[in-house]
Amino acid sequence: MDVVEAYRNVIPDGAAARAWEVFREPFPDWVTFASSSAVENLVRLAGAHKLARVKIASIGPVTSAAVRAHGLEVTAEAVPQNVQGLVESIG
């Protein structure tokens, strides 16, 4: 049997510097998350203290739980749990 890797979740080189640029004053109004791994990666790159200063929208309960695990507040959660619901939750 051949195993082919079709998806890898890795943080690209230089991402930490880009994250710090985004979270300089003025901060963004919102950050949207569509996966728990995105939460983990952005917390690792920018720090939870930076994310605590913005409104956070989540695509669903699992992702919201990842946000809350870092002591952060979820301002909006998508209903239905898809990209359109995520966009509408912040509108």
C-alpha beads as a LAMMPS data file, in Angstrom:
LAMMPS data file: protein, C-alpha beads

91 atoms
90 bonds

1 atom types
1 bond types

-500.0 500.0 xlo xhi
-500.0 500.0 ylo yhi
-500.0 500.0 zlo zhi

Masses

1 110.0

Atoms # bond

1 1 1 0.000 0.000 0.000
2 1 1 1.249 3.480 -0.875
3 1 1 0.567 6.337 1.512
4 1 1 0.427 9.762 -0.066
5 1 1 0.476 12.828 2.125
6 1 1 -2.278 15.090 0.815
7 1 1 -2.359 17.633 3.607
8 1 1 0.160 18.959 6.086
9 1 1 -0.471 21.602 8.678
10 1 1 2.798 23.482 9.130
11 1 1 3.698 27.040 10.019
12 1 1 5.566 28.615 7.082
13 1 1 8.968 30.241 7.500
14 1 1 8.636 33.904 8.365
15 1 1 5.090 33.539 9.709
16 1 1 5.998 34.789 13.189
17 1 1 7.301 38.082 11.807
18 1 1 4.185 38.523 9.687
19 1 1 1.928 37.776 12.671
20 1 1 3.713 40.408 14.753
21 1 1 3.219 42.924 11.934
22 1 1 -0.531 42.264 11.875
23 1 1 -0.834 42.629 15.641
24 1 1 0.936 45.953 15.987
25 1 1 -1.153 49.021 16.780
26 1 1 -3.736 49.495 15.449
27 1 1 -4.940 45.970 16.062
28 1 1 -7.360 44.298 13.657
29 1 1 -11.007 44.463 14.694
30 1 1 -11.670 40.734 14.183
31 1 1 -9.828 37.448 13.802
32 1 1 -11.723 34.505 12.309
33 1 1 -10.833 30.877 12.939
34 1 1 -12.008 27.930 10.862
35 1 1 -10.018 25.248 12.701
36 1 1 -8.499 24.442 16.065
37 1 1 -5.073 24.117 14.482
38 1 1 -5.355 27.701 13.213
39 1 1 -6.037 28.816 16.786
40 1 1 -3.032 26.890 18.087
41 1 1 -0.758 28.223 15.363
42 1 1 -1.752 31.878 15.736
43 1 1 -1.475 31.717 19.524
44 1 1 1.990 30.234 19.085
45 1 1 2.978 32.955 16.607
46 1 1 1.400 36.098 18.057
47 1 1 0.611 35.148 21.638
48 1 1 -2.704 34.943 23.429
49 1 1 -2.123 38.391 24.929
50 1 1 -2.346 39.910 21.428
51 1 1 -5.474 37.937 20.526
52 1 1 -7.127 39.056 23.761
53 1 1 -7.333 42.551 22.248
54 1 1 -9.477 41.594 19.231
55 1 1 -12.919 40.122 18.648
56 1 1 -12.775 36.445 17.744
57 1 1 -15.188 34.586 15.474
58 1 1 -15.172 30.798 15.301
59 1 1 -16.595 28.371 12.750
60 1 1 -18.011 26.063 15.419
61 1 1 -17.918 24.584 18.923
62 1 1 -14.688 22.590 18.545
63 1 1 -12.803 25.640 17.321
64 1 1 -14.432 27.794 19.999
65 1 1 -13.230 25.339 22.653
66 1 1 -9.668 25.719 21.340
67 1 1 -9.999 29.514 21.615
68 1 1 -11.327 29.298 25.178
69 1 1 -8.569 26.838 26.156
70 1 1 -6.180 29.779 25.784
71 1 1 -8.291 31.980 28.042
72 1 1 -9.712 33.919 25.109
73 1 1 -13.311 34.973 24.500
74 1 1 -15.318 33.931 21.459
75 1 1 -17.381 36.918 20.341
76 1 1 -19.247 35.132 17.535
77 1 1 -19.754 31.518 16.470
78 1 1 -20.953 30.459 13.022
79 1 1 -24.483 29.143 12.527
80 1 1 -24.533 27.150 10.337
81 1 1 -20.991 25.873 10.840
82 1 1 -19.552 26.866 7.468
83 1 1 -17.741 29.812 5.935
84 1 1 -20.946 31.642 5.088
85 1 1 -22.140 31.214 8.670
86 1 1 -18.792 32.490 9.920
87 1 1 -19.025 35.623 7.758
88 1 1 -22.647 36.217 8.779
89 1 1 -21.765 35.795 12.482
90 1 1 -19.613 38.923 12.388
91 1 1 -21.946 40.944 10.185

Bonds

1 1 1 2
2 1 2 3
3 1 3 4
4 1 4 5
5 1 5 6
6 1 6 7
7 1 7 8
8 1 8 9
9 1 9 10
10 1 10 11
11 1 11 12
12 1 12 13
13 1 13 14
14 1 14 15
15 1 15 16
16 1 16 17
17 1 17 18
18 1 18 19
19 1 19 20
20 1 20 21
21 1 21 22
22 1 22 23
23 1 23 24
24 1 24 25
25 1 25 26
26 1 26 27
27 1 27 28
28 1 28 29
29 1 29 30
30 1 30 31
31 1 31 32
32 1 32 33
33 1 33 34
34 1 34 35
35 1 35 36
36 1 36 37
37 1 37 38
38 1 38 39
39 1 39 40
40 1 40 41
41 1 41 42
42 1 42 43
43 1 43 44
44 1 44 45
45 1 45 46
46 1 46 47
47 1 47 48
48 1 48 49
49 1 49 50
50 1 50 51
51 1 51 52
52 1 52 53
53 1 53 54
54 1 54 55
55 1 55 56
56 1 56 57
57 1 57 58
58 1 58 59
59 1 59 60
60 1 60 61
61 1 61 62
62 1 62 63
63 1 63 64
64 1 64 65
65 1 65 66
66 1 66 67
67 1 67 68
68 1 68 69
69 1 69 70
70 1 70 71
71 1 71 72
72 1 72 73
73 1 73 74
74 1 74 75
75 1 75 76
76 1 76 77
77 1 77 78
78 1 78 79
79 1 79 80
80 1 80 81
81 1 81 82
82 1 82 83
83 1 83 84
84 1 84 85
85 1 85 86
86 1 86 87
87 1 87 88
88 1 88 89
89 1 89 90
90 1 90 91
